[in-house]
Amino acid sequence: MTGVSTYNVTPMKATIYFNKIQFFCFEEQRLLPGEQIDMPVFFYIDPEFETDARMDGINNLILSYIFFKVSEE
């Protein structure tokens, strides 16, 4: 199976401070039946997050992703 992923960060207003360095979503992933692989995620939160008054009350960021099958011809 070949698939691709999309990601989401919540709360949405904090996404401006979420910086991706390496993320498996950048490329299609090929998985064989029963295969297990590591899918790297490297990111950082911009330090300005701490001083932005709009981020007051945000104590957690949630990173989620969905893996979609790419049609194979």
N, C-alpha and C positions, 0 to 999 in steps of 0.2 A: 504494500500500500504506500502510495505517495501522498503526502499531505502538506498543508500549510497552516500556519496559525495566525490568529489575530489576538491582540491583547487589549486589556482595559485596566485603567487605574481609577480607583474611587477613593475618596470623593473626586468628582470630575474636576473641580476647580483647582485641585492640587497637581493636575497633570503637567502644568507649566514648569514644575520643579522636578519632575521625574525625567532623568536622563539615561537613555539606553546606551550601553557601550557594546555589549555583545548579547545577542538574543536569538534564539533558535527561530523566531518568527521571521527573521530576515531572509531565510532560504527555505526551499522545499525540503522536506525530510522524507527519506525512504525507509520504510520498516518492513522487514520480512516477517512472515508468520512466526509468532512466539519470540521474536527478537525484543530485547530490552536495550535501550540506549539512554545515555545522559543527554539532556538538552540544556545547554548552558544559558544562564541568565546573569548578566553582569550589568549593574546599574548603580546610580547614586542619586541621592536627593540633594538638590542644590542647597547650599547653606543659607541662602536668602529666604528659604522656606520659614526659618525660625523667626525672622524679623518682619515678615509680611503680615500685617494686621488682618488681612483677609483670611489667613490660615488659622487665626485664633480658634481654639476649641477642637482643632483636628489633631488627634493623638495617634491615629492609625491610618496607614495607607494600605489599600488592598490591591494587589496585582493578581489578575486572573487572565487566563487565556483559553481559547477554544481551538481545537485541532480539527481541521476540515479535510476530508478526502478530496484530492484533486483527480479529476476524471483522467483515466488512463486510456490511451487510444492504441 
